[in-house]
């Protein structure tokens, strides 16, 4: 096993999950410039991966292909941001994040010091930033290993299929999702990654 892989025997305790825990996972790199990643994920909401990449590419091109600072984003006229394919709502959310970063003097180091719950509470203060967006940030850029993205559609679909869940009673169904996910703690992020990849390969 290379140092790039994570292998988590703990997840084998869940007999159903064990069936899909096959390959070791790649290590998740801890990202830099996390505030910009937040802006990127706002831009990509409700878009296909391909379209999102195109728009993000155009966004970087506004700044000579380099990652902009929050102040540069704030100084960019909304009409310019609209011209790269962002909706009015997304333009205002992008500016909201940039403004928050400046006002709060937000750094990667500051986010790394906060617990998962505190990161969610802190960043969802920004209009346009929802819990799911912050959970993705925690998983993929802050390298947190114990996040369960309960509202993620892919995760829900995979769990319905794997555990043969009944969704008629929404409240009972959500409680069941949480109950199942408790077993995977403290590695819920990795369980989610297995569920996503299983769902993608098993169309």
C-alpha positions in Angstrom: 0.0 0.0 0.0 1.4 3.4 -0.9 1.2 6.4 1.3 -1.5 7.8 -1.0 -4.0 5.2 0.1 -6.3 5.0 3.1 -7.6 1.6 4.2 -10.2 1.7 6.9 -11.0 -1.8 8.4 -13.4 0.1 10.8 -15.9 0.4 7.9 -16.0 -3.4 7.5 -18.1 -3.5 10.7 -21.1 -2.5 8.7 -21.8 -5.7 6.8 -23.7 -3.9 3.9 -21.1 -1.1 3.5 -18.3 -3.8 3.6 -19.6 -5.1 0.2 -18.7 -1.8 -1.5 -15.5 -1.0 0.5 -13.2 -2.6 -2.0 -10.3 -0.4 -3.1 -8.4 1.7 -0.7 -9.2 5.4 -1.2 -6.8 8.1 -2.3 -5.6 10.4 0.5 -7.4 13.7 0.4 -5.1 16.6 0.0 -5.7 19.6 2.2 -6.5 22.5 0.0 -5.2 26.0 0.0 -7.1 29.2 -0.5 -10.3 27.7 1.0 -12.4 30.8 0.6 -11.9 30.6 -3.2 -12.9 27.0 -3.1 -16.2 28.1 -1.5 -16.7 30.6 -4.3 -16.0 27.9 -6.8 -18.6 25.6 -5.3 -21.2 28.3 -5.3 -20.5 28.9 -9.0 -20.9 25.2 -9.7 -24.3 24.7 -8.0 -27.0 23.3 -10.2 -24.6 22.9 -13.1 -23.0 19.9 -14.7 -19.3 19.4 -13.9 -18.3 20.3 -17.4 -20.3 23.6 -17.5 -19.0 24.4 -14.0 -15.4 23.9 -15.1 -15.9 26.2 -18.2 -17.4 29.0 -16.0 -14.6 28.6 -13.4 -12.0 28.8 -16.1 -13.6 32.0 -17.4 -13.6 33.3 -13.9 -9.9 32.7 -13.5 -9.2 34.3 -16.9 -10.7 37.6 -15.6 -7.6 37.6 -13.3 -5.0 36.6 -15.8 -5.5 32.9 -15.1 -4.4 33.2 -11.4 -6.5 32.7 -8.3 -7.8 36.2 -7.3 -7.7 37.7 -3.8 -11.0 38.5 -2.2 -10.5 42.2 -2.7 -10.0 41.7 -6.5 -13.3 39.7 -6.6 -15.1 42.4 -4.7 -13.7 45.1 -7.1 -15.0 43.2 -10.1 -18.2 44.7 -11.5 -21.2 42.5 -11.2 -21.9 42.9 -15.0 -18.4 41.4 -15.7 -19.2 38.4 -13.4 -22.6 38.0 -15.2 -20.8 38.0 -18.5 -18.9 34.8 -17.7 -22.2 32.9 -17.2 -23.2 33.5 -13.6 -26.8 34.3 -12.6 -27.6 37.5 -10.7 -28.0 35.4 -7.5 -24.7 33.7 -7.9 -22.9 37.0 -8.5 -24.3 38.5 -5.3 -23.3 35.3 -3.4 -19.8 35.4 -4.8 -19.5 39.0 -3.7 -20.9 38.0 -0.3 -18.2 35.5 0.3 -15.5 37.9 -0.8 -16.8 40.6 1.5 -17.0 38.1 4.4 -13.4 37.0 3.8 -12.2 40.6 4.0 -14.4 41.6 7.0 -13.5 38.5 9.0 -9.9 38.4 7.9 -10.6 34.8 7.0 -7.6 32.6 6.5 -7.2 28.9 5.9 -5.4 28.7 9.3 -8.5 30.2 11.0 -10.8 27.5 9.5 -8.4 24.7 10.4 -8.6 25.7 14.0 -12.4 25.3 14.1 -14.4 22.1 14.7 -16.6 20.8 11.9 -19.8 22.2 13.6 -18.2 25.6 14.1 -17.0 25.8 10.4 -20.6 25.0 9.3 -22.1 27.6 11.7 -19.5 30.2 10.7 -19.7 29.9 6.9 -23.4 29.4 6.6 -23.8 32.9 8.0 -23.0 34.0 4.4 -26.1 34.4 2.3 -25.9 31.9 -0.5 -23.7 29.4 1.4 -25.7 26.3 2.6 -24.8 23.5 4.9 -24.1 21.0 2.0 -21.6 23.4 0.4 -19.7 23.7 3.7 -19.8 20.0 4.2 -18.1 19.5 0.8 -15.5 22.1 1.7 -14.8 20.2 5.0 -14.5 16.9 3.2 -12.5 17.9 0.2 -10.5 20.9 1.2 -10.2 20.8 5.0 -9.5 17.1 5.0 -12.0 16.3 7.7 -12.6 12.6 8.0 -15.9 12.4 9.8 -18.5 14.3 7.8 -21.8 12.8 6.8 -23.5 14.8 4.0 -27.1 13.8 4.8 -28.6 16.1 2.2 -26.5 15.0 -0.7 -28.7 13.3 -3.3 -26.1 10.9 -4.4 -25.5 9.7 -0.8 -29.2 9.3 -0.3 -29.7 7.3 -3.5 -26.8 5.0 -2.7 -28.0 4.4 0.8 -31.6 3.7 -0.3 -30.3 1.1 -2.7 -27.7 -0.4 -0.4 -29.8 -0.6 2.7 -33.2 -1.0 1.0 -34.6 2.0 2.8 -38.3 3.0 2.9 -38.6 6.7 2.2 -42.4 7.1 2.7 -42.0 8.6 6.2 -39.5 11.4 5.6 -38.7 11.8 9.3 -38.2 8.2 10.0 -36.1 7.9 6.8 -33.8 10.8 7.9 -33.4 9.3 11.3 -32.4 6.0 9.7 -29.8 7.7 7.6 -28.3 9.2 10.7 -28.5 6.0 12.6 -26.7 4.1 9.9 -24.0 6.7 9.5 -23.2 6.7 13.2 -21.6 3.3 12.8 -19.1 4.7 10.4 -17.9 7.4 12.7 -15.1 8.6 13.0 -14.7 7.9 9.2 -18.0 9.1 7.8 -16.3 11.1 5.0 -14.7 8.0 3.6 -18.0 6.0 3.9 -19.6 8.8 1.8 -16.8 8.6 -0.8 -17.4 4.8 -1.1 -21.1 5.4 -1.5 -20.6 8.0 -4.2 -18.2 5.8 -6.2 -20.4 2.8 -5.8 -23.4 4.7 -7.0 -21.4 6.0 -10.1 -20.1 2.5 -11.1 -23.4 0.8 -10.4 -25.7 2.8 -12.6 
